[in-house]
């Protein structure tokens, strides 16, 4: 629950002020500008073919990818919460946008991006950024694996040099493209795509510092132009500049239909951006992003990008990693990357328009392959069966359904498995009665009629019914003592189940005593009537020794123990004395119970004197 969300206009304005750029950002940018400028130039070289490729894959064209990289990249750099994050069009976002473009057209994609930006700003104001860290690692790994597969399959038509077949499912489209290729092979396009992908993969392995993506694209373009390879069609005409901002795409009547897609895009943008920012933090020393401010920056970026014809944007993990490795130390590098791409848009659009689509397909195929971390996947699948299951389900759902359903399924399955693991930790262990200082006959009599259980772990809805089953099976005793000091949490279901268990045992003539109830658990136990049920008969005790003395007194009153075994104060004495003439046998039992937790006096015998269970006793 977002309980820290701002309330009232003044609180909203105060929260908004905290999300705006600070003077420290300017100080960081001027600390080492030369290194940041060089890092920004390096990232721009890497980002250019990716921006073109993801723009084409989204269905809105290469110009949409460039507009996103420039506009969203600049705004996210200024207003985002990370000094190192680079934003723009990404493969994950492209996967979501393809079906939207197919069903609602370019206007629908732009509208979804605008609404998603507004939602991201709302999440930032509600301080939702910190909650994204609860996404389990297997979900992220499966999500990434599925995205890599989808990106690779999306490139099949362009890599094979065939027109994109009709269809919404990426597997179906890829299969139809393969059939079209079999009917009329285009080996020129295949050769360019394979050559570009191979150069990127081999080059990155041998010379990681060289931006082989731009090298491969330039080489493929020169070859296509020099040998007049008409079988490898180019991107086509690009506008020499950004269009004027416009809301002409906005159709208010379609907002209701597009809202679910906008929610999906906002969720994906938040997840991928915060994940990318966390990766950047892990690659450096002393850098820590502000998750709420990052959501705010991404929200503004996605509000502005559609006005210029750009697709929804998010933090880009690959480009951010290049930025960090290039030596960036402030957001000036990401801003430089956007400025360089803007210069290319205005000055080199005719040259960029000649890049073969097959070359861009090769870039994205190599990118998809490099997204898969084999070592990480192997480690995750070997960790536990639950982690392996969540990873495989998320990846499969990403490929077969879509990213939103994939994340929902992954989170749901991970949550169920986590609850199951926690529920299995709940234990109800019988604690044996210590022989203490009473006679063997007295101890046998007590053990026959009193049983003590120690409850460990959370008593909540996922484990409560198993607890009820175990406790309800108790038989052939007169008194059950429940030691509750080790119960970590109780919810309403757990409290109700405890109440039902106490009532069932009482109907069978078994008295239930409790000890060590924690203060933070009293409210829920009182609200459902469990604590009043125990208190009405005086069956709640602060400590276990007191509960044991109460149990013995109860047995004496009912005639189970000899009449002289309990004094007037409930402590055992000799012949009805004051209970102080010898060490009380029942206190020996209580101290022995405390010793089970390692809390007996001196950590040895667990015996205590008449007044209590010894100094080491605890609830």
C-alpha positions as CSV (number, residue, x, y, z in Angstrom):
1,X,0.0,0.0,0.0
2,X,1.4,3.4,-0.9
3,X,0.8,4.9,2.4
4,X,3.4,7.6,1.9
5,X,1.6,9.2,-1.1
6,X,1.4,13.0,-0.8
7,X,-2.0,14.5,0.3
8,X,-3.3,17.9,-0.5
9,X,-2.1,20.5,-3.1
10,X,0.8,21.8,-0.9
11,X,2.1,18.3,-0.3
12,X,1.9,17.5,-4.0
13,X,3.9,20.7,-4.8
14,X,6.5,19.8,-2.1
15,X,6.8,16.3,-3.5
16,X,7.1,17.7,-7.1
17,X,9.9,20.0,-6.0
18,X,11.8,17.1,-4.6
19,X,11.7,15.4,-8.0
20,X,13.1,18.3,-10.0
21,X,16.8,18.7,-10.9
22,X,19.0,20.0,-8.1
23,X,22.1,22.1,-8.0
24,X,24.1,19.1,-7.3
25,X,23.3,17.7,-10.8
26,X,25.0,20.8,-12.3
27,X,28.0,20.4,-10.1
28,X,28.4,16.8,-11.1
29,X,28.2,17.7,-14.8
30,X,31.0,20.3,-14.5
31,X,33.3,18.1,-12.5
32,X,34.7,16.1,-15.5
33,X,33.0,17.4,-18.6
34,X,35.6,16.1,-21.1
35,X,35.2,12.5,-20.0
36,X,31.4,12.8,-20.1
37,X,31.4,14.3,-23.5
38,X,33.5,11.4,-24.9
39,X,31.3,8.9,-23.2
40,X,28.2,10.5,-24.7
41,X,29.7,10.4,-28.2
42,X,30.5,6.7,-27.7
43,X,27.0,5.9,-26.6
44,X,25.5,7.8,-29.5
45,X,27.5,5.8,-32.0
46,X,26.2,2.6,-30.4
47,X,22.6,3.9,-30.0
48,X,22.2,5.1,-33.6
49,X,21.6,1.7,-35.3
50,X,19.6,0.5,-32.3
51,X,17.3,3.5,-32.5
52,X,16.8,3.0,-36.2
53,X,16.2,-0.7,-35.8
54,X,13.7,-0.5,-32.9
55,X,11.9,2.3,-34.7
56,X,11.4,0.0,-37.7
57,X,10.5,-3.0,-35.6
58,X,7.8,-0.9,-33.7
59,X,6.0,-0.3,-37.0
60,X,6.3,3.5,-36.9
61,X,9.5,3.7,-38.9
62,X,13.1,4.6,-38.3
63,X,12.3,8.3,-37.8
64,X,10.2,7.4,-34.8
65,X,13.1,5.6,-33.2
66,X,15.4,8.6,-33.8
67,X,12.8,11.1,-32.4
68,X,12.5,8.9,-29.3
69,X,16.3,8.7,-28.8
70,X,16.6,12.5,-29.1
71,X,13.6,13.8,-27.2
72,X,13.1,11.1,-24.6
73,X,16.9,10.6,-24.2
74,X,17.4,14.3,-23.4
75,X,14.5,14.8,-21.0
76,X,15.2,11.5,-19.1
77,X,18.9,12.6,-18.8
78,X,17.9,15.9,-17.2
79,X,15.0,14.9,-15.0
80,X,15.8,11.2,-14.3
81,X,17.1,9.8,-11.1
82,X,20.3,8.3,-12.3
83,X,23.5,10.0,-13.3
84,X,24.4,7.2,-15.7
85,X,21.1,6.1,-17.3
86,X,20.7,6.3,-21.0
87,X,17.1,6.2,-22.3
88,X,15.5,5.6,-25.7
89,X,13.6,3.0,-27.6
90,X,14.3,-0.6,-26.5
91,X,13.6,-4.1,-27.6
92,X,11.3,-4.8,-24.7
93,X,9.1,-1.8,-25.4
94,X,9.0,-2.7,-29.1
95,X,7.6,-6.1,-28.3
96,X,4.6,-4.4,-26.5
97,X,4.2,-1.8,-29.2
98,X,3.9,-4.1,-32.2
99,X,0.4,-5.5,-31.5
100,X,-0.8,-2.0,-30.5
101,X,0.4,-0.6,-33.8
102,X,-1.2,-3.4,-35.7
103,X,-4.6,-2.9,-34.0
104,X,-4.7,0.9,-33.5
105,X,-2.2,2.3,-35.9
106,X,0.6,4.9,-35.2
107,X,-1.9,7.2,-33.5
108,X,-2.7,4.5,-31.0
109,X,1.0,4.0,-30.2
110,X,1.5,7.7,-29.6
111,X,-1.6,8.0,-27.4
112,X,-0.5,5.0,-25.3
113,X,2.9,6.6,-24.8
114,X,1.4,9.9,-23.7
115,X,-0.9,8.2,-21.2
116,X,1.8,6.0,-19.9
117,X,4.0,9.1,-19.3
118,X,1.2,10.6,-17.2
119,X,0.9,7.3,-15.2
120,X,4.7,7.3,-14.6
121,X,4.6,10.8,-13.2
122,X,1.7,9.7,-10.9
123,X,3.7,6.7,-9.7
124,X,6.7,9.0,-8.9
125,X,4.4,11.4,-6.9
126,X,3.1,8.3,-5.1
127,X,6.6,7.2,-4.2
128,X,6.1,3.9,-6.0
129,X,9.7,3.6,-7.1
130,X,10.9,1.7,-4.1
131,X,8.3,-1.0,-4.6
132,X,9.8,-2.2,-7.9
133,X,12.7,-3.8,-6.0
134,X,10.3,-6.6,-4.9
135,X,10.3,-8.1,-8.4
136,X,12.0,-11.5,-8.0
137,X,15.2,-12.2,-9.9
138,X,13.8,-15.3,-11.7
139,X,11.0,-13.1,-13.1
140,X,13.5,-10.6,-14.4
141,X,15.7,-13.3,-15.9
142,X,12.8,-15.1,-17.6
143,X,11.4,-11.8,-18.8
144,X,14.8,-10.9,-20.4
145,X,15.2,-14.3,-22.0
146,X,11.7,-14.1,-23.4
147,X,12.3,-10.6,-24.7
148,X,15.5,-11.7,-26.4
149,X,13.7,-14.5,-28.2
150,X,10.9,-12.1,-29.3
151,X,13.4,-9.5,-30.6
152,X,15.2,-12.2,-32.6
153,X,12.0,-13.5,-34.1
154,X,10.8,-10.0,-35.0
155,X,13.9,-9.6,-37.2
156,X,13.3,-12.8,-39.3
157,X,11.4,-11.0,-42.2
158,X,13.9,-8.2,-42.7
159,X,16.9,-10.7,-42.2
160,X,15.4,-12.9,-44.9
161,X,14.5,-10.0,-47.2
162,X,10.8,-10.7,-47.4
163,X,7.8,-8.5,-46.7
164,X,6.5,-8.8,-43.2
165,X,3.6,-11.3,-43.2
166,X,0.2,-10.5,-41.5
167,X,-0.2,-11.7,-37.9
168,X,-0.1,-10.7,-34.3
169,X,1.9,-13.6,-32.8
170,X,5.6,-13.3,-33.4
171,X,6.1,-17.0,-33.8
172,X,3.4,-17.1,-36.5
173,X,4.9,-14.1,-38.3
174,X,8.4,-15.6,-38.2
175,X,7.2,-19.0,-39.5
176,X,5.3,-17.3,-42.4
177,X,8.4,-15.3,-43.3
178,X,10.4,-18.5,-43.4
179,X,7.8,-20.0,-45.8
180,X,7.9,-16.9,-48.0
181,X,11.7,-17.1,-48.1
182,X,11.6,-20.8,-49.1
183,X,9.3,-19.8,-52.0
184,X,11.8,-17.1,-53.2
185,X,15.1,-17.1,-51.4
186,X,16.9,-13.7,-50.9
187,X,20.5,-14.7,-50.1
188,X,21.7,-11.1,-50.3
189,X,19.6,-10.0,-47.3
190,X,20.6,-13.1,-45.4
191,X,24.3,-12.5,-46.1
192,X,24.2,-8.9,-44.9
193,X,22.2,-9.7,-41.8
194,X,24.5,-12.6,-40.9
195,X,27.7,-10.6,-41.6
196,X,26.6,-7.7,-39.4
197,X,25.5,-10.0,-36.6
198,X,28.7,-12.0,-36.8
199,X,31.0,-8.9,-36.9
200,X,29.2,-7.5,-33.8
201,X,29.4,-10.7,-31.8
202,X,33.0,-11.7,-32.7
203,X,34.2,-8.1,-32.5
204,X,32.6,-7.5,-29.1
205,X,34.4,-10.7,-27.8
206,X,37.8,-9.7,-29.1
207,X,37.7,-5.9,-28.8
208,X,35.0,-4.8,-26.4
209,X,35.9,-1.2,-26.5
210,X,35.2,-0.8,-30.3
211,X,31.6,0.0,-31.2
212,X,31.3,-2.7,-33.9
213,X,27.5,-2.1,-34.4
214,X,28.1,1.2,-36.2
215,X,31.2,-0.2,-38.0
216,X,29.1,-3.2,-39.3
217,X,26.2,-1.0,-40.4
218,X,28.5,1.4,-42.2
219,X,30.3,-1.5,-43.9
220,X,27.0,-3.1,-44.9
221,X,25.7,0.2,-46.3
222,X,28.8,0.8,-48.3
223,X,28.7,-2.7,-49.8
224,X,25.0,-2.4,-50.7
225,X,25.6,1.0,-52.4
226,X,28.9,-0.1,-54.2
227,X,27.5,-3.3,-55.6
228,X,23.9,-2.0,-56.2
229,X,22.3,-4.7,-54.1
230,X,18.7,-4.0,-54.8
231,X,17.7,-7.2,-53.1
232,X,18.6,-5.5,-49.8
233,X,16.1,-2.6,-49.6
234,X,17.2,0.5,-47.5
235,X,15.3,2.2,-44.7
236,X,14.0,4.9,-47.1
237,X,13.5,8.6,-46.8
238,X,13.9,10.2,-43.4
239,X,12.9,13.8,-42.5
240,X,15.8,16.2,-42.1
241,X,14.9,17.2,-38.6
242,X,12.2,16.6,-35.9
243,X,8.6,17.4,-36.7
244,X,6.8,20.2,-34.9
245,X,5.2,19.1,-31.6
246,X,1.5,18.2,-32.1
247,X,-1.4,16.5,-30.4
248,X,-3.1,15.7,-33.6
249,X,-2.8,12.0,-33.0
250,X,-4.8,12.1,-29.7
251,X,-8.3,10.6,-29.9
252,X,-10.1,11.1,-26.6
253,X,-12.8,8.6,-27.6
254,X,-10.2,5.8,-27.8
255,X,-8.7,6.5,-24.4
256,X,-10.8,3.8,-22.7
257,X,-9.8,1.2,-25.2
258,X,-6.1,2.1,-25.0
259,X,-5.9,2.5,-21.2
260,X,-4.9,-1.2,-20.5
261,X,-2.1,-1.0,-23.1
262,X,-1.0,2.3,-21.5
263,X,-0.9,0.6,-18.1
264,X,1.2,-2.2,-19.5
265,X,3.6,0.3,-21.2
266,X,4.0,2.3,-17.9
267,X,4.6,-0.8,-15.9
268,X,7.2,-2.0,-18.4
269,X,8.9,1.4,-18.5
270,X,9.1,1.5,-14.8
271,X,10.4,-2.0,-14.4
272,X,13.0,-1.8,-17.2
273,X,14.2,1.7,-16.2
274,X,14.7,0.9,-12.5
275,X,16.4,-2.4,-13.4
276,X,18.7,-0.6,-15.8
277,X,19.5,2.1,-13.2
278,X,20.2,-0.6,-10.6
279,X,22.6,-2.3,-13.0
280,X,24.4,1.0,-13.5
281,X,24.8,1.4,-9.7
282,X,26.3,-2.1,-9.5
283,X,28.9,-1.3,-12.1
284,X,30.2,1.7,-10.3
285,X,31.3,2.8,-6.8
286,X,29.5,5.6,-5.1
287,X,26.5,6.0,-7.5
288,X,23.0,5.4,-6.3
289,X,19.9,6.3,-8.2
290,X,16.7,7.8,-6.9
291,X,13.9,5.4,-8.0
292,X,11.0,7.9,-7.7
293,X,12.9,10.6,-9.6
294,X,13.7,8.1,-12.3
295,X,10.1,7.4,-12.7
296,X,9.4,11.1,-12.9
297,X,12.0,11.6,-15.6
298,X,10.8,8.6,-17.6
299,X,7.2,10.0,-17.3
300,X,8.2,13.4,-18.7
301,X,10.2,11.7,-21.5
302,X,7.2,9.6,-22.5
303,X,4.8,12.6,-22.4
304,X,7.1,14.6,-24.7
305,X,8.2,11.9,-27.2
306,X,4.8,11.3,-28.8
307,X,4.4,15.0,-29.5
308,X,7.4,14.6,-31.9
309,X,6.3,11.3,-33.3
310,X,8.4,9.2,-31.0
311,X,7.5,5.8,-29.5
312,X,7.4,5.1,-25.7
313,X,10.9,5.0,-24.2
314,X,12.6,3.5,-21.2
315,X,16.0,3.1,-19.7
316,X,18.2,1.0,-22.0
317,X,20.4,-1.5,-20.2
318,X,22.8,-2.1,-23.0
319,X,23.4,1.6,-23.8
320,X,23.6,2.4,-20.1
321,X,26.3,-0.2,-19.7
322,X,28.3,1.2,-22.6
323,X,28.0,4.6,-20.9
324,X,29.4,3.4,-17.7
325,X,32.2,1.5,-19.4
326,X,33.1,4.6,-21.4
327,X,33.8,6.5,-18.2
328,X,30.7,8.6,-17.7
329,X,30.3,10.2,-14.3
330,X,27.3,12.5,-14.7
331,X,24.1,12.9,-16.7
332,X,26.0,15.2,-19.1
333,X,27.0,12.0,-21.0
334,X,23.4,10.9,-21.7
335,X,22.5,14.5,-22.7
336,X,25.5,14.5,-25.1
337,X,24.3,11.2,-26.6
338,X,20.9,12.8,-27.4
339,X,22.5,15.9,-28.8
340,X,24.8,13.9,-31.1
341,X,21.8,11.9,-32.4
342,X,19.9,15.2,-33.0
343,X,22.8,16.4,-35.1
344,X,22.6,13.2,-37.1
345,X,18.9,13.7,-37.6
346,X,19.4,17.3,-38.9
347,X,22.6,16.8,-40.8
348,X,22.9,13.2,-42.0
349,X,19.3,12.0,-42.6
350,X,20.0,11.3,-46.4
351,X,23.0,9.1,-45.5
352,X,21.1,7.2,-42.8
353,X,18.2,6.6,-45.1
354,X,20.5,4.3,-47.2
355,X,21.1,1.8,-44.4
356,X,19.8,-1.6,-45.5
357,X,17.0,-3.0,-43.4
358,X,18.8,-6.4,-43.4
359,X,21.8,-4.7,-41.7
360,X,19.5,-3.3,-38.9
361,X,18.1,-6.8,-38.5
362,X,21.6,-8.1,-38.0
363,X,22.2,-5.5,-35.4
364,X,19.1,-6.5,-33.4
365,X,19.8,-10.2,-33.9
366,X,23.2,-9.7,-32.3
367,X,21.6,-7.6,-29.6
368,X,19.1,-10.3,-28.8
369,X,21.9,-12.9,-28.5
370,X,24.0,-10.7,-26.2
371,X,21.0,-10.1,-23.9
372,X,21.0,-13.8,-22.9
373,X,23.4,-14.3,-19.9
374,X,24.0,-18.0,-20.1
375,X,25.9,-18.1,-16.8
376,X,23.1,-16.2,-14.9
377,X,20.4,-18.5,-16.4
378,X,22.3,-21.6,-15.4
379,X,22.8,-20.4,-11.9
380,X,19.1,-19.4,-11.6
381,X,17.9,-22.8,-12.8
382,X,20.2,-24.6,-10.4
383,X,19.3,-22.5,-7.4
384,X,15.9,-24.1,-6.6
385,X,13.1,-25.8,-8.5
386,X,10.8,-22.9,-7.7
387,X,13.2,-20.4,-9.2
388,X,13.6,-22.5,-12.3
389,X,9.9,-22.9,-12.7
390,X,9.3,-19.2,-12.4
391,X,12.0,-18.4,-14.9
392,X,10.7,-20.9,-17.5
393,X,7.1,-19.8,-17.1
394,X,7.9,-16.1,-17.4
395,X,10.0,-16.7,-20.5
396,X,7.4,-19.0,-22.1
397,X,4.6,-16.5,-21.4
398,X,6.7,-13.7,-22.8
399,X,7.1,-15.6,-26.1
400,X,3.6,-17.1,-26.3
401,X,1.5,-14.3,-24.8
402,X,2.8,-10.8,-24.2
403,X,5.1,-9.0,-21.7
404,X,2.3,-7.8,-19.4
405,X,0.8,-11.3,-18.9
406,X,4.3,-12.7,-18.6
407,X,5.2,-10.4,-15.7
408,X,1.8,-11.0,-14.0
409,X,2.2,-14.8,-14.4
410,X,5.8,-14.7,-13.2
411,X,4.9,-12.6,-10.1
412,X,1.8,-14.6,-9.3
413,X,3.7,-18.0,-9.5
414,X,6.6,-16.6,-7.6
415,X,4.3,-15.2,-4.9
416,X,2.5,-18.5,-4.5
417,X,5.7,-20.5,-4.3
418,X,7.1,-18.0,-1.8
419,X,4.0,-18.3,0.4
420,X,4.2,-22.0,0.2
421,X,7.9,-21.9,1.4
422,X,7.0,-19.6,4.2
423,X,4.0,-21.7,5.2
424,X,6.2,-24.8,5.5
425,X,8.4,-22.9,8.0
426,X,5.5,-22.7,10.5
427,X,6.2,-25.3,13.2
428,X,4.2,-26.6,16.2
429,X,6.7,-28.5,18.3
430,X,5.9,-30.3,21.5
431,X,8.2,-29.3,24.3
432,X,8.8,-32.1,26.8
433,X,8.3,-31.4,30.5
434,X,11.5,-31.5,32.5
435,X,11.7,-33.8,35.5
436,X,12.6,-30.9,37.7
437,X,12.9,-31.5,41.5
438,X,9.6,-33.3,41.9
439,X,9.3,-37.1,42.2
440,X,9.1,-39.4,39.2
441,X,5.4,-40.1,40.1
442,X,4.6,-36.4,40.2
443,X,6.4,-35.8,36.8
444,X,4.6,-38.7,35.2
445,X,1.3,-37.4,36.5
446,X,2.0,-33.9,35.1
447,X,3.3,-35.2,31.7
448,X,0.1,-37.3,31.4
449,X,-2.2,-34.3,31.7
450,X,-0.2,-31.3,30.4
451,X,1.3,-30.8,27.0
452,X,3.2,-27.7,25.9
453,X,3.7,-26.6,22.3
454,X,6.1,-24.0,21.0
455,X,4.8,-22.2,17.9
456,X,7.5,-21.0,15.5
457,X,7.1,-18.8,12.4
458,X,4.3,-16.8,10.9
459,X,0.7,-17.8,11.6
460,X,-1.0,-16.4,8.5
461,X,-3.6,-17.6,5.9
462,X,-1.2,-19.8,4.0
463,X,-0.3,-21.9,7.1
464,X,-3.1,-21.4,9.5
465,X,-5.3,-24.4,8.5
466,X,-2.4,-26.8,8.7
467,X,-1.8,-25.5,12.2
468,X,-5.5,-26.0,13.1
469,X,-5.3,-29.6,11.9
470,X,-2.2,-30.4,14.0
471,X,-3.5,-28.7,17.1
472,X,-7.0,-30.2,16.9
473,X,-5.5,-33.7,16.9
474,X,-4.3,-33.2,20.5
475,X,-6.0,-35.7,22.7
476,X,-5.8,-37.5,26.1
477,X,-4.6,-34.4,28.0
478,X,-6.3,-31.9,30.2
479,X,-4.2,-28.8,29.5
480,X,-2.5,-27.5,26.4
481,X,0.1,-24.7,26.8
482,X,0.8,-22.7,23.7
483,X,4.1,-20.8,23.8
484,X,3.7,-17.9,21.3
485,X,6.8,-15.8,21.8
486,X,8.4,-17.1,18.6
487,X,5.4,-16.4,16.4
488,X,6.7,-13.8,13.9
489,X,3.5,-12.5,12.5
490,X,-0.3,-13.1,12.8
491,X,-3.0,-12.1,10.3
492,X,-6.7,-12.2,10.7
493,X,-7.0,-15.7,9.3
494,X,-4.3,-17.0,11.7
495,X,-6.0,-15.4,14.7
496,X,-9.4,-16.8,13.7
497,X,-7.9,-20.3,13.3
498,X,-6.3,-20.0,16.7
499,X,-9.7,-19.0,18.1
500,X,-11.4,-22.0,16.5
501,X,-8.7,-24.4,17.7
502,X,-9.1,-23.1,21.3
503,X,-12.9,-23.4,21.1
504,X,-12.7,-27.0,19.7
505,X,-10.3,-28.1,22.4
506,X,-12.4,-26.5,25.1
507,X,-15.5,-28.4,23.8
508,X,-13.5,-31.6,24.2
509,X,-12.7,-30.7,27.8
510,X,-9.1,-29.5,27.1
511,X,-8.1,-26.2,28.6
512,X,-5.8,-24.0,26.4
513,X,-3.3,-21.7,28.1
514,X,-1.1,-19.2,26.2
515,X,2.1,-17.5,27.1
516,X,4.4,-14.9,25.6
517,X,2.0,-13.2,23.2
518,X,3.8,-10.3,21.6
519,X,2.5,-6.8,22.0
520,X,2.3,-6.2,18.2
521,X,0.0,-9.3,17.9
522,X,-2.5,-8.3,20.5
523,X,-4.5,-6.0,18.2
524,X,-5.4,-8.6,15.6
525,X,-6.0,-11.3,18.3
526,X,-8.4,-8.9,20.1
527,X,-10.2,-7.8,17.0
528,X,-11.3,-11.3,16.1
529,X,-12.1,-12.3,19.7
530,X,-9.2,-14.7,20.3
531,X,-7.7,-12.8,23.2
532,X,-11.0,-12.0,25.0
533,X,-11.8,-15.7,24.8
534,X,-8.5,-16.6,26.6
535,X,-8.7,-13.7,29.1
536,X,-12.3,-14.4,30.1
537,X,-11.1,-17.6,31.9
538,X,-7.8,-16.2,32.9
539,X,-5.9,-18.4,30.4
540,X,-3.4,-15.9,29.1
541,X,0.0,-15.6,30.9
542,X,3.0,-13.4,30.3
543,X,5.6,-16.2,30.7
544,X,5.7,-20.0,30.3
545,X,6.5,-20.6,34.0
546,X,3.4,-18.8,35.0
547,X,1.3,-20.8,32.5
548,X,2.7,-24.1,34.0
549,X,1.8,-23.0,37.5
550,X,-1.6,-22.1,36.3
551,X,-2.0,-25.5,34.7
552,X,-1.0,-27.3,37.8
553,X,-3.4,-25.2,39.9
554,X,-6.2,-26.1,37.4
555,X,-5.4,-29.8,37.7
556,X,-5.4,-29.6,41.5
557,X,-8.8,-27.8,41.5
558,X,-10.3,-30.5,39.3
559,X,-8.9,-33.3,41.5
560,X,-6.4,-34.6,39.0
561,X,-3.5,-33.8,41.3
562,X,-3.5,-34.6,45.0
563,X,-5.2,-31.9,47.1
564,X,-2.0,-31.1,49.0
565,X,0.1,-30.6,45.9
566,X,-0.8,-26.9,45.4
567,X,-0.7,-24.2,48.0
568,X,-3.1,-21.3,48.2
569,X,-1.1,-19.2,45.9
570,X,-1.0,-21.9,43.2
571,X,2.6,-22.9,44.0
572,X,3.5,-26.4,45.0
573,X,4.2,-26.9,48.7
574,X,4.4,-29.7,51.2
575,X,1.2,-30.8,52.9
576,X,-0.6,-27.6,51.9
577,X,2.1,-25.3,53.2
578,X,3.2,-22.0,51.8
579,X,5.0,-23.5,48.9
580,X,8.4,-22.2,50.1
581,X,9.5,-25.1,52.2
582,X,11.2,-26.8,49.2
583,X,12.0,-26.2,45.5
584,X,8.7,-26.2,43.7
585,X,8.3,-29.1,41.3
586,X,6.2,-27.3,38.9
587,X,8.7,-24.5,38.7
588,X,11.3,-27.1,37.8
589,X,8.9,-28.0,34.9
590,X,8.6,-24.4,33.9
591,X,12.4,-23.8,34.0
592,X,12.9,-26.9,32.1
593,X,10.5,-25.7,29.4
594,X,12.4,-22.4,29.3
595,X,15.7,-24.3,29.0
596,X,14.4,-25.9,25.7
597,X,14.8,-22.4,24.2
598,X,18.3,-22.2,25.6
599,X,17.1,-19.9,28.4
600,X,17.4,-22.0,31.5
601,X,19.4,-20.5,34.4
602,X,23.0,-20.7,33.6
603,X,22.0,-22.6,30.5
604,X,22.3,-26.0,32.3
605,X,19.8,-27.6,34.6
606,X,16.9,-25.2,34.0
607,X,15.7,-25.4,37.6
608,X,14.2,-22.4,39.3
609,X,13.0,-21.5,42.8
610,X,9.5,-21.2,43.9
611,X,9.0,-17.6,42.9
612,X,9.5,-18.3,39.1
613,X,11.3,-20.2,36.5
614,X,14.7,-18.9,37.3
615,X,16.4,-15.8,36.0
616,X,17.0,-17.2,32.5
617,X,13.3,-17.9,31.8
618,X,11.6,-16.1,29.0
619,X,8.1,-16.4,27.5
